[in-house]
C-alpha cells in the first residue's frame, strides 16, 4: 500500500451580491465569496490537497479562471472530477481534514452537513472526514474574507 499526503490552501474575499457556499452547503449570510466559480474556498483547498498528493499541480491548472465554462461553476462538481482523477490513478481517500478560517458567520451549525456532502462525494464513511472552523481573533483576515486549509491522505 502506498500513502501520499497533500495540503491545500485557498482564500476568497467576502463581497455583497453572492451566496456563501462552503463544502457545498449554502450558508445564510449577507455576503458571499468573490470568485470565478462559486468560490467555495473549502472545496478549492481540498481539491488542491488531493491534486498535491497526486503531484498534479493545482485547480488553476485544471480549471483555469480564464475559461468561461467554469464561471459560477459548482465546486462540488469540480471536486467530482478531481476524485475521478484520483481513482483513475489507483488511489482512494484515507482521510481528509479541513480547517475553515472565518470571523463571520458562525459555521458550527453547518459542519455536519459539510461532512456529509464530502463523504458522499468521496463515497466513504463520514469517519474519514473532518471539517473544523476557527476565527483569527480579529487578526489576519479580520472579516474581509474566508480561508481554508485542507490536508488529505490518499492510499493506493
N, C-alpha and C positions, 0 to 999 in steps of 0.2 A: 504494500500500500504506500502510495506517495501522498504526502501532505504539502500543501502550499498555503502561504499566508499572504493576504493582500490588505492594503489600507487605502481608504479614500477620504477625501475632504471636499466639501462644497459649501458655498455661501451665496446667498442672494439677498439683495436689498428689498426691504418692505416698501410697498407702494399702494396707492389707492387704485380702485377700479379692477382689482384682480382677486380671484379666490385664493384662499390659503389652503394648500394641499400638502400633506406630509405623509409619506408611506401610503399614498393612495387614499388617504382619509381627508375629506373636506371638513375643515375646522372653522366654525363660526367666528369671524373676526372682521373688523372694519378695514383690514388691509390684507393684501396677498403678497406673493413674492414676484419680483420682476425677473423675467427671463424669456428666452425664445420659446421654450416648451411651456409646460405648466409650472416649471421652476420648483419642482419637488426636490428640495436640497437633500433630504434624507435618502431618497432613492438614487439621486445622482451620486452621492458619496458611496452608496452601496454598489452601484454599477462600477464605479472606478475601483473599488476594492476587489471585486470579482475579476475585472479586467487586469488589475495589477497582479493578482495571484496567477493569472494565465499568461502574464508577460505580454499583453496585447495592447498596451497603451491606456488611453482614457476615452471617455464618452465623446469628447470633442472630435476624436479621430473617427469614431463610428457614426456619430450622429451630429455632424457639424451644424452650428447655428447659422451658417450661410445657406443651408439647404431649406427651402420653403416647406418641404414635406414634414418638417419637424416643428413648424410654427404651431404653438399651443397644443402640442402633442401630449398625450397621456404618458407620463413617465413610467407607469406600471407596464404599459405595452412595450416600451423600450427595454425595461427590465426583462420581460419575457424573451426578447431577442438575445440579451446577454446570457440568460440562463441556458438558452438553446446552444449558444456557442460553447459554454462551459460543458454541457453534456456531450456535444459532438467531439470534444477533446478528451472525453472519458472521465470527467470529474463530476462529483456531486458535492452538495454543501455539507460540510462538517458542522459548522455553526457560524452565526453572524452576531455582531454586536454593534449597535448604532447608538451614538450619543447625539441628541439634538440640542443645540445651544440657542436659547430664545429667552429674551426678557419677558415678552408677552406674545401670545396669550398663554395661559396655563395649559399645559399639554397632557397632564396626568390622566384626565378623563378619556383620552383618545388612544392611550398606549396599547390597550388590549386589542382594539380594532386594527391598529397598525401591525401588531404582531401577527394577528390572524391573516391580514392581507399578505404579508410577506411569507408566512408559512404556506399559504395557498399557492403563491407564485412559485415557490421552490418545491412544492409537493412534499413537504416534510412535516414532522411533528413540531408543534409550537415550542417545545422544549429546546429546540435548536436556535430559537430566535430571541434576541434580547434587544429591546428598544428602551432607552432612557432619555430623560430630558433634564436639562440643568439651565441655570442662568449664569451670567458672568458678574453678578452682583453690581450691575451698573458700570462695569469696566468693559473694555473690548468693544463688542458690537453695540452695547448700550441701547438696545431697542431699535437700531437702524436696520437690522437685518436678522436673518436666521441662518445658522450654520449647522453642519452635521459632519461628524466623523464616523466612519464605518470601518470595521475590521472583519475579515472573514477567514475561515479555514476551509479549504476545499480538499477533497480526497479523491484519489483515483488509482 
